[in-house]
């Protein structure tokens, strides 16, 4: 029997060919949804500016991006970034407005709880900060970001006092001049 004939009649190959066809048809059906680049360039560039430390430009671009936002997802991202941006600009009251906007629409947005905890910390509203840290950790257990914020909270509310005391009464051990000389004859 010719090997080519055996391959054509193998039912496993037919099933595999059907699978490849289904996958290729599904991929082809999704092609029109391909996006080249960010949908909202202002939100994208605003986020990058915030990350790069150009906070004023990041806030400006993000505000412009919110004017052109396509749907709730972009709006939430924009307001969450404004919360962080205004906090970095030391405008915690304005930051709070944007954190609250996000959380009013999505109570499961753990990053907004994280940012609002920092805002409350800056405002000296420690109980609310602790509550937001707790809510964020319930949504995202093990988050390194929330652990850092909790450490900042604890530093503000329960600072650690050092228990180590350095006794400076003892002087450094005395060495003789002979010990300091190096034998250069080798």
C-alpha positions as CSV (number, residue, x, y, z in Angstrom):
1,X,0.0,0.0,0.0
2,X,1.3,3.5,-0.9
3,X,2.0,5.7,2.2
4,X,0.1,8.6,0.6
5,X,-3.1,6.5,0.4
6,X,-2.7,5.5,4.0
7,X,-2.3,9.2,5.2
8,X,-5.5,10.2,3.2
9,X,-7.6,7.5,4.8
10,X,-6.3,8.0,8.4
11,X,-9.3,9.4,10.5
12,X,-6.9,11.1,12.9
13,X,-5.6,13.3,10.1
14,X,-9.1,14.2,9.0
15,X,-9.9,15.3,12.6
16,X,-6.6,17.3,12.7
17,X,-7.3,19.0,9.4
18,X,-10.8,19.9,10.6
19,X,-9.4,21.4,13.7
20,X,-6.9,23.5,11.8
21,X,-9.7,24.7,9.5
22,X,-11.9,25.7,12.4
23,X,-9.0,27.6,14.0
24,X,-8.1,29.3,10.8
25,X,-11.7,30.3,10.1
26,X,-12.1,31.6,13.7
27,X,-8.8,33.6,13.3
28,X,-10.0,34.9,9.9
29,X,-13.4,36.0,11.5
30,X,-11.5,38.0,14.1
31,X,-9.3,39.8,11.6
32,X,-11.4,42.9,11.2
33,X,-11.1,43.5,15.0
34,X,-7.3,43.9,14.8
35,X,-6.2,47.3,16.2
36,X,-2.9,48.8,15.3
37,X,-1.8,51.0,18.2
38,X,-3.8,52.4,21.1
39,X,-7.4,53.3,20.5
40,X,-7.2,56.5,22.5
41,X,-3.7,58.0,22.0
42,X,-4.2,60.7,24.6
43,X,-4.9,58.2,27.4
44,X,-2.0,56.1,26.2
45,X,0.4,59.0,26.0
46,X,-0.9,60.4,29.3
47,X,-0.2,57.1,31.1
48,X,3.3,57.0,29.6
49,X,4.0,60.5,30.7
50,X,2.8,59.7,34.3
51,X,5.1,56.7,34.3
52,X,8.0,58.7,33.0
53,X,7.5,61.3,35.8
54,X,6.2,64.1,33.6
55,X,3.2,64.4,35.8
56,X,1.7,67.7,34.6
57,X,1.9,66.6,30.9
58,X,0.4,63.2,31.9
59,X,-2.5,64.9,33.6
60,X,-3.1,67.2,30.7
61,X,-3.0,64.4,28.1
62,X,-5.2,62.2,30.3
63,X,-7.8,64.9,30.7
64,X,-7.9,65.3,26.9
65,X,-8.1,61.5,26.5
66,X,-11.2,61.5,28.8
67,X,-12.9,64.0,26.5
68,X,-12.5,61.4,23.7
69,X,-13.0,58.2,25.7
70,X,-14.7,55.3,24.0
71,X,-16.7,53.6,26.7
72,X,-16.6,52.8,30.4
73,X,-13.3,51.0,30.3
74,X,-11.4,54.0,28.9
75,X,-13.2,56.3,31.3
76,X,-12.3,54.2,34.3
77,X,-8.6,54.0,33.2
78,X,-8.5,57.8,32.7
79,X,-10.0,58.7,36.0
80,X,-7.8,56.1,37.8
81,X,-4.7,57.7,36.2
82,X,-5.9,61.2,37.1
83,X,-6.3,60.1,40.7
84,X,-2.7,59.0,40.7
85,X,-1.5,62.1,38.8
86,X,-3.2,64.6,41.0
87,X,-1.8,62.8,44.1
88,X,1.7,63.1,42.6
89,X,1.0,66.8,42.0
90,X,0.1,67.1,45.7
91,X,-3.5,67.8,45.0
92,X,-5.1,65.1,47.1
93,X,-8.6,66.7,47.1
94,X,-8.7,66.6,43.3
95,X,-7.2,63.1,43.3
96,X,-10.0,61.9,45.6
97,X,-12.7,63.1,43.2
98,X,-11.3,60.8,40.5
99,X,-10.7,57.8,42.8
100,X,-14.3,58.1,44.0
101,X,-15.5,58.3,40.4
102,X,-13.9,55.0,39.5
103,X,-15.1,53.2,42.7
104,X,-18.7,54.5,42.3
105,X,-18.8,52.7,39.0
106,X,-16.6,49.7,39.8
107,X,-16.3,48.5,43.4
108,X,-13.9,45.8,42.3
109,X,-11.2,48.1,41.0
110,X,-8.4,47.3,43.4
111,X,-5.9,49.8,42.0
112,X,-8.4,52.6,42.8
113,X,-8.6,51.4,46.4
114,X,-4.8,51.4,46.5
115,X,-4.6,55.0,45.1
116,X,-7.4,56.3,47.3
117,X,-5.7,54.8,50.4
118,X,-2.7,56.9,49.5
119,X,-4.9,60.0,49.1
120,X,-6.5,59.4,52.5
121,X,-3.0,58.9,53.9
122,X,-1.9,62.2,52.5
123,X,-5.0,63.9,54.0
124,X,-4.4,62.3,57.4
125,X,-7.6,60.2,57.1
126,X,-6.0,57.1,58.5
127,X,-9.1,55.0,59.3
128,X,-10.4,55.4,55.7
129,X,-6.9,54.7,54.3
130,X,-6.8,51.4,56.3
131,X,-10.2,50.4,55.1
132,X,-9.3,51.0,51.5
133,X,-6.1,48.9,52.0
134,X,-8.2,46.1,53.5
135,X,-10.7,46.3,50.6
136,X,-7.9,46.3,48.0
137,X,-6.2,43.3,49.6
138,X,-9.5,41.4,49.7
139,X,-9.8,41.9,45.9
140,X,-6.1,41.3,45.2
141,X,-4.5,39.2,47.9
142,X,-0.7,39.2,47.8
143,X,-0.5,42.4,45.8
144,X,3.0,43.9,46.3
145,X,1.7,47.4,45.6
146,X,-0.9,47.1,48.4
147,X,1.8,45.7,50.8
148,X,3.9,48.8,50.1
149,X,1.0,51.1,50.8
150,X,0.2,49.2,54.0
151,X,3.8,49.7,55.1
152,X,3.5,53.4,54.4
153,X,0.2,53.4,56.4
154,X,1.9,51.6,59.3
155,X,4.9,54.0,59.2
156,X,2.5,56.9,59.6
157,X,0.2,55.4,62.3
158,X,2.5,53.0,64.2
159,X,6.1,54.1,63.7
160,X,8.7,51.7,64.8
161,X,11.1,53.0,67.4
162,X,14.6,51.5,67.3
163,X,15.5,49.2,70.2
164,X,19.2,49.1,69.4
165,X,21.4,51.5,71.3
166,X,24.9,52.2,70.1
167,X,27.4,52.4,73.0
168,X,29.9,55.0,71.8
169,X,31.9,54.8,75.1
170,X,34.2,52.1,73.7
171,X,36.9,53.3,71.5
172,X,38.4,51.4,68.5
173,X,41.0,48.8,69.3
174,X,44.5,50.2,69.4
175,X,47.0,48.9,66.8
176,X,50.7,49.4,67.1
177,X,52.7,51.1,64.4
178,X,54.5,47.8,63.8
179,X,51.2,46.2,62.7
180,X,50.5,48.9,60.2
181,X,53.8,48.6,58.4
182,X,53.9,46.4,55.3
183,X,56.8,44.3,54.4
184,X,57.9,45.5,51.0
185,X,60.9,43.3,50.7
186,X,59.0,40.4,49.2
